[in-house]
Amino acid sequence: MKKLIIAIDGPSGAGKGTLARTLAARLGYLHVDTGAMYRSVAWKAAHDGLPLDDEDAIVAMAARAVLEQSGGVITIDGIDVTRAIRTPAADQAAAAVARLPRVREVLVARQRALGANGAVVMEGRDIGTVVFPDADMKIYLDASAEERARRRASDTAHTGVQNSLALVQSELVARDQTDSTRAVAPLTLATDAVYIDTTDMPIEVVVHHVLMLLTDKLLD
Ligand code: DC
């Protein structure tokens, strides 16, 4: 079977993680969560005392850092940051780091290397537009802001979100706004992406739908 590059983009809480993880497990592909890469670099910047506006220092650190994702465990330079990178403060810091053009260059180069041999499901904001514009399959997942906030608030991986649903939603919408309007690689729908609104769709239905879409491509 062909070793595809599958790009999954969309805003927070649209279901990208669950879809990407499930597809990768079904197909025996590598799953790359690029948001976790931005989050890990932001975590390490704070750990090392680097100000988030010191792009030179953060670029140098990101270029040296050993970033690993395996079995749901995220590490940077050997430190397990799986839980630490899923807090409201980490959300903010990651969005700030993701605005830095040269940090993006470093991480995009790593993402391309991870997907170079295909057989990869990569999720993020710019995978189908910037990282792999020639991906075999591009999916753009979306959902209403209410539903995305509800999912985020009930996500046990995300700690410190005992806040009201209204607050979770307003923070999520503000961050989406940052991600969609930044100068470099903003979140946009690739012209050749398949758009799926998951607001009223159980994740199993989304997975089934995408697997159907992939059938022909896998046999090419
Ligand atoms: O998907 P996430 O919430 O874990 O992403 C964390 C931050 O990184 C978020 O602000 C969006 C940003 N991001 C990005 O700019 N490009 C990507 N490919 C992935 C994430």
Residues whose N, C-alpha, C, O or C-beta is under 5 A from the ligand:
A	BS01	DC	S12 T34 G35 A36 Y38 D91 A94 A95 A98 E123 G124 R125 D126 D179
